[in-house]
Every structure is written in structure tokens, then in C-alpha cells.
Amino acid sequence: MEAGEVLPFFDMASSVVNIRDFRKSFSFNQTFNVFKDNRGVSVALKPTIYKLKITLSDTDRNYYDTLNLTIAQHPSETPERMMARVLVFCLNAQEYLVFTKGLSAVEEPDIWARTLDGRISLWIDVGEPAVDRIRKATRLSPAVKVYSFNSKSDTWWAQERAKFNELPVAVLQFPWAGIQALAALVKRTMDLSVTVTGDTAYVAAENGECEVALVSLQSI
């Protein structure tokens, strides 16, 4: 969406309601991602769909591929979190790796890989999850990874580190400034080049480029 652009949300009584009128007439329940109009009728928000073509070169894993991804941005999800998910997918790209329903399905990770018989082989959470959630994940999957990224990441890790140390989980961190730079490249259709070397991902797009470091907080 370009700056200043007014989004049509839906057609009500044959007239398009723009975002300004929408805010006046509706109240937002962020927990359930629904608006209620002045009649008390709930209106669910839909995710925003992005298309990505990624030329991936991961020299550390000797993995090279062209990824064609479709990703749904949850109504409450920030561009930073969405692009963190994209980068995590690139770092773990493999057969059967997929995005889940994410924030729309709280019992699922953000990304997972499953075997042909339906068992989870890799569970990946993006953000700062509760240790109880990850403890449960270790019972469901033989491999669990957490990628922390936001401005409160250091505080979260300082508070939770001792508990996570008891679990067979890899915990990694993206510096917030790097994720902000990555989010600045967001477009509805993206053509990206991602090169992973050492502990850094180099991302290039038509509208810019950035580097995102990867810090290991806990290894298995």
C-alpha cells in the first residue's frame, strides 16, 4: 500500500466504506481480530497476501534454490514479524518446510516440516514464546528452534534463559535494527536475493538491500 492510500474494506449497502469511516463506525477487538459495527455485528478481518520469489544461496549449508512463496500477513502482524518469518524460512529451507496458519492457529508453530506420515520433524517459533509452549513443542517434535527478533528480545531472554537452558531447543536472535531494515523492503510482490554466509544474511531487492545478523543464544 502506498503512503496516503485509502483501502476499501468491504461493500456495505452498496457503498464502499473507507478506512476513516470504518474507524468511526467500528470498534476493534485485537484479541480476536474482529471489528464490531454500531449495530454490534462482528466483522472479521482478512489477512493480506504477499507473493515472493527468492533466489536463495546458503553457502553454509551448501543449499541453493529458487523459492516461490505465498505468505499471509495476519491482521495483527507487523511487517517486521512477517519478514522475520520469511528470513527464518530461508535459513531452514528444505523439503516439506511450510508456513502454518501462524497467529491464526495458536497451537501451531510459525513454520514446520512434517514427514510423509504426518509427524512433525521441525517446529519453528518466531518471536518470544513462553517456555511452557516450547516445552510442549519438544514433546511434539524432535527438533525445535526459536528465532527472537523484536526490541524486547534481550529483556525476554534475560528473564527466560535459565528455563530454556533445561530444554533441547536452539534459540537464535535477529538484531532489531536488521529486521527493521528488512521490513523496509516490503512490497505486495517481492523479488529477493538472499545470500547466507556465516552468521549474516544479505538481502537484495529492487527497492534496496540490507544485512541481517544471526546471533546464537542457545544451541542444542
Summary of the structure (lengths in Angstrom):
residues: 220
radius of gyration: 19.0
end to end distance: 41.1
largest distance: 58.0
contacts: 598
relative contact order: 0.13
helix: 24%
strand: 38%
